[in-house]
Amino acid sequence: MNEITLTKMKQMKLFGMHGAFKTDIETGKTDDYTLDQFVSMLIDAEWDDRNNRKIERMIKNARLHYKSSIENIIYEESRNIEKNKILRLAECEYIKKCESILITGSTGAGKSYIATALGYQACIEGYRVMYFNTTKLFSKLKMAKADGSYLKELAKIERQHLIVLDDFGMQPLDNQNRITLLEIIEDRHNKGSVIITAQLPIKEWYEIIGEKTIADAILDRLIHQSHRIELAGESMRRKKNLIDKENF
């Protein structure tokens, strides 16, 4: 009877229930429950399994650059990171409010790591997230304009609750890229959130974007509804390499 039930659970794709029921049969715990406790245990197991698989799908679809976590962020005083601020952002209230996060700092300061950790946390909280290297995104969208899939790509970006634009401002934007950026930011204004990382301080973004009118339109929508993280200190990559060499 149990084998038939397990087979039916698998066929019905009740994998959480299947795992919990199979484990309790093997360990002899099925007699430890009342009927309502047993049903509740099976439902909880199925709920947890489906939720975990949903989170795994969302993380996979986000294509995040690093496997990072809020718990592993290093809060050294020299880095100019407020732990309480990061933990508040990890609650994802900024996504509910359609606010953005602007992270600046020198090469290796940990901008991408923090942005990705916040992206992972958003996936765990059930939000749709997509990560992009900004330069590669602009190149992809240029090709999309050429093959007619541009609007489809923009629509996919617009559907996300949060997008991460990593390494913004590595080179000045040409006219096509600045118009593309304006369209992305305009589509998300009061509808979605953005995390942007950049080496250059925000005051220099005007020059990177170019054409004052468009730069004003983009930054007006970003800056006034954003949280800023300005990293300081030496390169975390360089610091890690030195520690690894010392421990070798």
Secondary structure, 3 states (H helix, E strand, C coil): CHHHHHHHHHHCCCHHHHHHHHHHHHHCCHHHCCHHHHHHHHHHHHHHHHHHHHHHHHHHHHCCCCCCCHHHCCCCHHHCCCHHHHHHHHCCHHHHCCCEEEEECCCCCCHHHHHHHHHHHHHHCCCCEEEEEHHHHHHHHHHHHHHCCHHHHHHHHHCCCEEEEEEECCCCCCHHHHHHHHHHHHHHCCCCEEEEEECCCHHHHHHHHCCHHHHHHHHHHHHCCEEEEECCCCCHHHHHHHHHHHHC
